[in-house]
Amino acid sequence: MAYPTSPHLASSAPDPVMQPVLAFQQAYFTGLLQLQQMQLQMMTAWQRPFSTASQEVWDVWVAHFGGGVPIDA
């Protein structure tokens, strides 16, 4: 998955001494944001089979005890 990128803040720093600090800060927080996005994707991928199994159990219960075939919305 491609992540959006922003122009480097380090190149727009008025003081050349701050350029390495800003470049490190931007790289650090960009990495943290990408890590958080990957964690969210892994969590949703991990929960998807449980959601499908739960829906299947619910459909079987409705068909058996609810008196009919479940209607998929």
N, C-alpha and C positions, 0 to 999 in steps of 0.2 A: 504494500500500500504506500502510495506517495504522500508524504506529509508536506503541508504548505511551508514555504520558506519565506523569510522576510529579508529585506536588505540588511546587510551587516551594519550593526550599530557602531562597530569599532571604526569603520572608515569615515563616519560622520562626526567623530569626537573632535571637539575643538583643540584639545590638548593632546599632542602625540604620545605623551606618557601614559595616558589613559587607554589608548588603543588596545594593548595586550590585556588589560584588566577587563574591558568591556567585551573583547572577543572571547575570553575565557568564561565570563559570566553568561554570555549568550549561548555558547556551546553547552555549558553545564545545564542551564534551564531548558534548552531545546531537547537535550538528552533525557531529562526528567519527564518532560511532557510526552515524549515518544514512549518512554517506559510505562507511564501511566496509561496511555492509549493501548499499548500491547496487553497490559494487565486486564483492562476492561474487555478487550476482545477475547482473551483467554477465558475470562470468567463467563462471558455470555456463551461462548462455544461449549464450555463445560456444563452449563445449566440447560442447554437446548435438549439433550436426550432425556433429562428428567422431566422437562415440560411435556415432551411428546409422550412419555410413558404415563404421566399423570392424566393427560387428555384421553389416552386410550383406556385407562382404568375407568375414568368418568363415563366415557361412551358406553363401555360394557355395563356399568352399573345402571345407567339410564335405560339402556335397551332391556335389561333384565327386570329391574324393579320399577322403572318409571313408566312402563307400559307402552313403549314404542321405540322407534328408531330415533337416535339423536339427530337433531337438525344442525348441520354445520353452518355457522354464521360467517 
